[in-house]
């Protein structure tokens, strides 16, 4: 029998949104980021440089820009709590 009361029904699905952002930081080349070579030249210690860049990226002054965003069903479905429902 069709519903004639005008009521509507819905099903809640828990979603997961992942946003990827990017930023550029300029890492100063300091003595602690170089490896001295036997011939007297130096080489950048890439591992230390990358770690320094990651540390610098934690600063609130870094300007992050949205690169992409993905929305998919959350792997764990559960009933909604008191959060806003749409």
N, C-alpha and C positions, 0 to 999 in steps of 0.2 A: 504494500500500500504506500503510495507517495506521501511525503511529508508536506502537509499543507499549512503548517504553523509558521513558516517563514524562518525557522531556525536554520543555522548553518553549522557545519561540523568541520573540524580540521584535525590534522595529525601533526604533532610536533616532531621535528627531526633535529637532532643536535648537529651543528656544523662546526667546522674548524677552519679558521682563516690564517694563512701564513703570509706574512709580508716580508719581502726581501728589500733591503735598502743598501745603498752604497755611499761611500764618502772617500775623499782623498785626503791624506795627511802627508806633510812633508817632514821626513825624518832627517834631522841634522846628522851629518856624518862626523861623529866624534871619535876620539882615539879608542874608546872602549868598544866601538863597533867594527874595528879593523883587526886583521890578523897580520902580524909581521911575517914576511917571507925571508928566507935565508939570504936572498940577493939584495935585501934592503928595501924592497918595495912592499906595499901593503895590499891587502885584499879585503873586501867587505865581508864581514861575517853575516851572511844572509839570514841565518836563524835568529841571531840577536836583533838584526834590523827589523825583521818581521814582528818579533815579540814587542819591540819598542813601538812599532806602528800600531799594533793592537792595543797597547797600553794608552797611546795617545788618542786612539779612537773612542776611549771611554769618557773623554772630557765632554762636558755639556756644551762646550763652544764649537764642537765639530758639527758641520752642516751635513746632515744625512738627507738623501733624496730617495724617494721610492723608486725601485727598479721594477718590481712585479708583485702581484698578489694572487694567491690561489685560494679558492674556497672548495671544500670537499666535505662529504659526510664525516663526522667524527668517528674514530674507530670504536669508541665506547658510547653506546646510546643509553640514555637514562631519561627519566621524567624531568621536565623543567622544574626549577626551584622558584623562588620568589623574584627572580630577575625579570626584567621587562620582556614580554612576549610580543612577537609581531606576526 
